[in-house]
């Protein structure tokens, strides 16, 4: 009986020692995790790479149909775990006294990963604002949100920061001055007189081919928005083909991207583009699908979704805001087919363009510009928007 008691006691002591060791390791691990939770601001690289305003030489005239285009590019990189943090941008319009007239905050700038934590490495994320000249609610100058900003000198202030538990861990600020003047062009004339902000995709081969296409279409940045879009539309109509997969494989390559000479040209083009970006002459934007457009641009062909995506790339390249519409096309026989087409903002107004249907019918003898620059009412006659 005594021997059994000793064995039982030894088992209890062994178990106690084992649990004690496990507990000590657990405490050390918790401390280690607590230590790693501390974020070192010096190990965060963040920058406001560019801050641009689309404005006429006489300034910005707040008025119906006119707006001030503000675009900024930001980058971020760290190897630290940023769990529980937020990467934000606060954009303010400040008056001469430094009080804000307008304020807007952009959250989750880089997006989030699968676990919902901030993405800790990204280049050239674009911040966009088209300001109509009216103050935001709760502004510091006490102006009504329905009134336009008064004449004077203002600043765009971009406050780019990392926040945890409502405490700013690190920040970068950049400002750009501009003038509000009732003597500047107003309405659509103000938009037409505004400086152009080109938007590139950031994909070297795509931007390189877009530049070649723009040159071939003889488009200059000083042209009106309408003229730029008109030339892009016509050039694609004449030079692109509607091609399905079986035709696409055999199609001709119009642009050399692989030879040693081509690689050197693309490398030099990239260097020049980055310099222009850093000097505030353009921004990088584009969608995550931009890189997939390279083969379709190289072969100048594809289906409706490809043509629509390329139309956007070319418009953005020369500073015209454009996008893709998805839905159905209504055929003459009453049937309908899944389809993609475009819109573009020309002098502050949205118009619709169907370059793919134009391409298909142009080769059959239909005149040019048949599906060019339609109002929403006109576009709905043949298109079902989704």
N, C-alpha and C positions, 0 to 999 in steps of 0.2 A: 504493500500500500504506500510505503514511504517512497519507494522507487518511482511509482506512478506519479506521486506528487512532485518529485524532483523533475521528471520529464515534462510534466505539464507547465511547471514554473519556467523551465528552459525555453519551452515553446513560446510562452508569453513574453519572456525577455527578448527573444529573437525577433518576434513579431513587432515588439515595441521599438527595438533598434532599427528595424527595417523601415517602419513607418516614420521614425524620426528623420532617417536619412532622406526619404522621399519628400518629407515636409521641408527640410532644409534646402534641397534642390529646387523645390517649387518656389520658395521665397526668393532664392537667388534669381530664378528665371523671371519672376514678377518684377524684381528690381531691375533686371536687365531690360525687360520690356518697357518699364517706366522710363529708363534712361534713353531708350531709342525713341520714345514718344517726343522727346525734346527736339524741336526743329531748329537747325542752325541757319539763320538768315544768310550768312556768308556763303553757304553752299547752294544758294538759289540764284540762278542766272535768269533775270527777267528784264525785258526792255520794250520800250515803245519805239518801234523801228521807223515809223512814219506817221505823220499827221497832216492830212490834206483837206483843203476846203475848195469846193467848186463855186467860184464867185466871179462876178464881172469886175472889170478894171475900175469901175466907179463905186463898187461896194455891193452890199446886199440890201434890196428893198423888200421888206416883209409885205406881202400882198397876196391876194387870192390867186392861186395857180403858180405861185413862185415858192421856192424853198432853197435853203442852203444845204448843199451836199457836204457831209463831213465823213471822212473815211480815215481809219487808222489801222496800222498793222502792229501786232504785238507778238512777242516770242517768249518762251518759257522753257527752262530746263533745270532739273535737279534729280539726283539719285536717291533722295530721301523719301521716306514714306510720309505722304501728306494726308493720312487718314484723319477725317474730322475737320479738314480745312476747306476753304473755298477760295477760288481764284476769281477776282472780280475786276470790273472797270466801272468807275464812276465818271460820267461825262457831264461837265457843267459848262454853261455859257455865262461868263462873268462880265459885269459892267466895269466901267473905269474905276469904280471904288472897290472892286474886288468882291462885290456881292453877287450871288448867283441869280440869274433870271430864269434859267432853265436847268433841270437836272434829270439825268436818267442813269440807272445802274444796270449793268449787264452782268449776269451771274453765270458761273460754270463756263468760263471762257474757253477752256480747252476740252470741255465735255467731261464725262465720267467713264470709268472702266466698268467691267462686269460686276464688280462689288459695290459700285456707286461712289467710289473715291475719285478725286480729281486726277485727270491725265497729267502726268508730270513732265512731259516733254512734247513741245509742239513749236512749229515755226510759222510765222506769217499769218496768224489768225486775224481776220478782218472785223473791225468794229464799224458799223454803219449807222448813220443817222441822217435823215432828211428833215431838217428843222424848218417849220413853217413860219418862224419868227414870233411865235406866241409863247408867253411864259408858262412854266409848269405850275401846278398847284403848290401852294406853300412856299413860293419863291421868296427870297430875302429882300426884294425891293418893294414888295407889297402891291405888285401890279396884277390886275385881273387876268386870268388865263385866256379870256376872250379878246384881249387887246394885243396889238402888235408892239414889239419892242421899239423904243424911241431911238432917234438918231444918236450916233455916238460911236466910240471905239469899244470893242468888246474882245474877249478872249475865249477861245475854246480851251478848256482845261481837261486833260485826260489823266485821271488818277488811277493807276494800275496797281493792285495790291493783293496780298495773300492774307487771309483772315482766319483766325481760329478762336472760337468762343468769344466772338465779337471784338477781338483784339487784333490790331494790324501787326503782322509779323515782319513784313517787308513791303516797300512800295516804290514806285517810280512815277514821276509826274512829267508831263510834257504839255506845253501850251502853244497856241498859235493865234495871233491877233487878226482881226478883220473889222471892217467898217460897216455900220448900218447907216444907210443914207436914202432919203426920199428922192434924191436926185438920180439914183441908179435906176436902170430899167426895171419895170415891175411886171408881174404876171408871167405869161409865157415868154415875153421878150426878155425878162430877167433870166429865165432858164436858158434861153438860146444864147445869151451873152456870157454865160458862166464858163469858167475854165473847165476843160475836160479832165476827168480822173480816169485814166486807163486802168483796167483790172485784168491782170494776167492770172493764169491758173497755177503757176509755180512748177509746172511739169515742163522740163526743158524742151523736149521734142515737140510737145503740143504747142507751146508758145512760139517756138521757132517756125513751125509750119503755118501757124496763124499769121505770123508776121509776113511770111512769103505770100500768103493768100491776100492779105491786106494790100501789099505792094502791087500784086498782080491786078487787083481791082482798082488801083490808083486812088486809094483813099488817103486823105490827109486829116490830121487831128483838128485842123482849123476849119474843116467843113462843118456845115450844120448837121445836127443829129439826123434829120430826115434824109439828107443826102448820103450820109454814111450808111444808114440802114438800107436805102434804096440800092446802093452799089453792092453791098454785101448780098442782098437778096438776088439781084440780077446775076452776080458772079457765080453764086451757088447754082442758080437755075441753069446756067449755060455749062458750067464745068463739073457738076456733080451728076451722078447717076443713081437711080434707085436699084439697089442690088441686094439680092438675098444671099444666103450663105454659099450656095453652090456656085453662083456667079462671082461672089466676092473673092473666093480662093484664087481664081484665075485672073483676077483684075490686075491691071498695070499699077506699079508703084510710081507715083509722080514725084516723090521726094526721096532723095538718097539720105538715109539716116545712119548707115552702117559703115561706109568706107572711112578710111583714115582722114581724108579731106573733110568729109561731112562731120565726123566727130570733132575735128578741130574747129569747124565753123560753129557748131552747136555749143562747144565749150566757150568760145569767144562771145557768142550771143548771150550765154548764161552770165558771164562776167559783166557784160554791159548792162544786162537787165538788173542784176543785183545792185550795180552802181546807181542806176536810175531809181531803184526802190529806196536805197539809202539816202538819195538826194531829194526824196519826196516828189518824184515825177510819176509814180505809179504805185499801185497796191497789188498784193497777191490775194486772190480769192478763189473762185471756182468751186465746184462741188467735188466730192470724193470720187465721182465718176469720170472726172476730166482725163485721168491717165489712161482710161480705157478707149478714149477717142482717137488715140494716135494712129492705129491701123486704118480707121475709117477716113481720117484726114489724108493719110498717105496714099490711099487708093481712090480718094474723092468719091466715096459711095457708101451706101448702107441703106437701112430702112428708115421709116419715119422718125423713130426715136433717136437714131444716130444723126440724121440731118438736123433735127431740132436742137440737139445738144451742141453741135458744131456752130449752128447759127448763133447760139448764146455766147459761145467762146469768142467768136469773131466780133459780135456787138460789144461785149465787155472789153475786148482788146482795144477798141477805139473810144471807150468811155461812154457807151450807151447801155443803160440798164435793160436787161432782157431776161426772159425766163421761159420755161417749158410748160405747156398746157397738155393735159392728158384727158382722154375720153373716147368718143366715137366719131367717125366720119359718116355722114348720111349720103349714100350713093344714089344716083338717079333712079335706079330700079327699086328703091325703097329699102334695100338692105343696109346694114351698117357694119363697120369694121373698127376694131380697136385702133386708135390713132394718137399721134403726138404732133403738136404744132407749137407756135410761139406767140409770145407777146413781147413788145418792146415799148419802152417809155420814151416818147418823142416830144420834146418841149413840154414835159409835165403831164402828157396825156398817154393813156394806154391804148395801143393799137395791136391788131392781131395779124399774123403772117403764117401762111402755110407753104413753106418752101418745098416740102416733099411732094405734095400734090401738084405744085407748079412744075417741079422737075419731071414728074411722070407724064404730065400732059404737054409740056413744052416740046418734048421729042415727037409728039404726035401732031404737031402743027398749031397747037394753041398759042395765042399771043402771050407775051411776057407781062408780068405784074397783074395777072388775073386774080391771084389770092394775096395781093399786097395791101397792107395798111387798111384793114377793115375795122370798123367799130364793133363793139360787142354785139349789137343788134344784127349787124351784117354777118358776123362770124357764126352766130347761132343758127343761121339759115342752113348751114351745112355741117355744123359741128355741135356735138353734145358734150358739154363740159362736165367733168367729174370733180 
